[in-house]
């Protein structure tokens, strides 16, 4: 089916490879008129569900960011895939995908480089391009980020963002002000991300330029709880890490049960429930859907737990969304590297008195003794007093500055334990992140909507898209372009467009052929103006999936269509 879907997508203007006039560039796609409209509708639906209804903010951050951001986030060191290069033809392949494609192993992505290299040798896997054996060829890590320079020359290196999340984390010091420093609050972003994939494949499923819709929900893990009541009874198809390890299967359970049994974190469970209802609403076939938990070796460097929303298409499971518990990793790292504070002040109900270790180093001693290192030593003494006050119990204390140990007499440190009254404390919020891949969602919605049947003994291809997601809502046809039918049809087109419907006017060819064209792009309703229309101002309204037709007065078209789109 994938080949037929891709052919239809190109022929009808959903998506097609970019730069075809210049031979094309793998991993880049153009969304045509129908695809751009479908994408826009899905994004607006996501925005309404995950931002508007949840009361979250939205930002639009740059797609290019300085190198220091990704040094702090860990992407420079960990955002890698496995690559193997054929010694004969020079073609590069993603090694874990090679193993998954050519063996019965379906989770090679979670294996180590050495384990994948051994598998390739043991199974004597060959280059898909030229057939050369890849046994004994090194599997190495390849960083997926696109590099660039900011400004002339190479003095300010930067990268195209590989995810939209860092644009939210970097701006947290400003964003918390908009939230009045009150947790919990969420910030979403919809936009392009860039990943220099080793082997883009399966059309828009794995690309080098993609669109993400990500939400970062900042919480106080000690006090903030999700509003589970609204999704408590939503059924979740859960494929836990334990079930995967034991060759088990998907288990259906409600959000409430998943939380009570401890299988899923309460915040992640909340968003799994919200998302499950939304997926069904936009046209995902929930009989071909599951939530799969990452196994320990799969988890990203920032995540303590993650569940992927996966769908089956053409016998393969595709990841649509990652629901990750990122903890305090991101904000802590940026707090360490950046010049601003990535914490929130948490006010106590009542002031409390606590013992607080402090230091007051004698700089008249440290200065002459250690010169330019004196201020760094003073900072390290303060940090040590806060984290390990017992280190000051002896006659001396040792701190490390630039890799060298420095021993300081206790009486020079000015160490003391004082009673202080505090009205609150600075805490680093934890982050819950639902991260949606819009391109994969578009492919899934199209694949799950794809139908082949027969109408009046003729083959028909159609897309059973949800009416409020379909790129075109209504097709309007004059039965013939004479006797005023075309003019009346155009009047109806203008009227429906002014009412907010997306309308396609078509007067070319037989009426049956025009129906088929609209069916192929998923248009849910078609209106035909005929001779009867000229007499009583009624039209025929045909429904796409059933092909049933109703006679409706033109003045009632708006309410007729609205009621069916809203309830579908």
C-alpha positions, 0 to 999 in steps of 0.5 A, a space after each residue: 500500500 505504501 507505494 500506492 499511497 506515495 503515488 497518490 500523494 504526489 499525483 494529488 498534491 499532498 507531498 513529493 520529493 523536493 528539488 526534483 528539477 535538480 535531481 532531488 535531495 534525499 530527506 527533503 519534501 515539499 507539501 503540495 496544496 492538499 498536503 499543506 492544508 492537511 498539515 495546517 489543519 493537524 497543527 491547528 488541531 494540536 494547538 487547540 488540544 495541547 495549548 489552548 485547552 490546557 492553558 499553555 503558552 506558545 513561543 516561536 524561537 530561532 531555528 539556528 542556535 549557538 554551539 554553547 547551547 548544544 554543548 550544555 544540552 549534551 547534543 554535541 556528545 550524544 545526538 548520534 546514530 550508528 553509521 557503517 560505510 561500504 568499503 566497495 561503493 562508499 555508500 553510508 548506511 544506518 547500521 541498526 536499520 540494516 540489522 533490523 531490515 535484514 534480520 528478525 531483530 526489531 530493536 537494534 537501535 537500543 544496542 551498543 555500537 560494538 553489539 551491532 558491529 558483531 551482529 553484522 559480522 555474525 549474520 554476514 550482512 551485505 551492502 544494500 547498494 552493491 552487495 559487498 559484505 560488511 562483516 568486519 567493517 567498523 560501526 561508528 557514531 555519527 552526529 546528526 546535527 547540521 552545523 553552520 557559522 553565525 556571521 562571517 567567518 568561523 568564529 561563531 559556530 552554530 547549529 540548526 536545532 535538532 529539536 524545538 525543545 532547546 528553544 524553550 529551555 534556553 528562554 526559561 528565565 524569561 518565560 517563567 516571568 510570563 508565568 509569574 514564577 508560578 508552577 506548574 506551567 507549560 510552553 509549546 512550540 511548533 516548527 522545523 527541526 533538522 537532523 542529518 539522517 544517515 539514510 532517509 527513507 519511507 518518504 516523509 517518515 524519516 526526513 532531514 527537515 521535519 516539523 515538530 510540535 513539542 510541549 514542555 510542562 514545568 512542574 514541582 515534582 513534590 507538590 504538583 499533580 496532573 488533573 487525572 479525573 478528566 482522563 481517568 477512564 481512557 483506555 491505554 494500550 500499554 506495551 511496557 518494558 517488562 512485557 517487551 523483555 518477557 516477549 509479552 504483549 500489549 495490555 489494555 488498562 485505564 489511565 487510573 489503573 496505570 497510575 495506581 499500579 505504578 506502571 506509568 508516571 502520573 504526569 505521563 499517564 495524563 498526557 497519554 490519555 489526552 493524546 489517545 483521545 486526540 489521535 482518534 479524533 484526527 483519524 488514527 486507527 486505534 486498533 493499530 496503535 500502542 504506547 511502547 515504553 523505552 527499555 533502559 538502554 533506549 532512554 535518551 541522556 535526559 530521560 528517566 522514563 519515556 513512552 512512545 506512541 506507535 502506529 502500525 503502517 504496512 506491517 511496521 511500527 512507526 513512532 509518532 510521539 515521545 512522552 518523556 520525563 526529562 526531570 531537571 536535566 535540561 534546566 540544570 545543565 543550562 543553569 550550569 553553563 549560562 549566565 542566568 538562573 534556571 530556577 523558580 523561587 518557591 514560597 513557603 506557607 510560613 517562614 522557617 528557621 534553618 541552619 545554613 553552613 557558610 564561608 567567609 574566606 580571608 582573601 588577604 591570605 588567599 590572594 597572596 598565596 594563590 593569586 588569580 585562583 583565589 576567587 575560584 577557590 572562594 567559590 569552591 569553598 562556598 559550594 563545598 560548604 553547601 554540599 558537604 559541610 562535614 568536609 570542614 571538620 578537620 584542620 584543613 579542607 581541600 578543593 579542586 580548581 582547574 584539576 588541581 587540589 588546593 588545601 586551605 586551613 579551616 581558620 582561613 575559610 571562615 566556615 560557620 553554621 548560622 541560623 537563618 530565617 527563610 521565606 522560600 527556596 529556589 527549586 529547579 522544575 522537572 519537565 514532562 515532554 510530549 514531543 510530536 512528529 507532525 510529518 509522521 502523523 500526516 503519513 499515518 493519517 493518510 495511510 489509515 484513511 486510505 481505501 480501495 473499493 468499488 462504486 457502481 462496479 468501478 474501482 475507487 480510491 478514497 481517503 476517509 479523512 476526518 471532515 475537520 482535518 480534510 484539506 478540502 471540506 466541500 466540492 461544488 459541481 454544476 451538473 453542466 456548464 449551461 443554463 445558469 448552473 455554473 453561475 449558481 454553483 459559483 455563487 454557492 462556492 463564494 457563499 460557502 467560502 465566506 462561511 469559512 469552508 474550504 471549497 473546490 469548484 470543478 466543472 471538468 468531465 463527467 460528474 462521476 469522475 469529479 466525485 472520484 477526484 474529490 474522493 482521492 483527496 479526502 473531501 467529505 462532501 460534494 454538492 451538485 447544482 442541477 436543473 432542479 436547483 434552478 427551480 427550487 434552490 435545492 442541491 444534492 449533497 453527497 457524503 464521501 464514504 457512504 456515497 449517500 445523497 441528500 437534497 438540501 436547500 441552499 439556505 440550509 447548507 451552512 447548518 447542514 455541513 456544520 452539524 456533520 463536520 462537528 459530530 463526525 
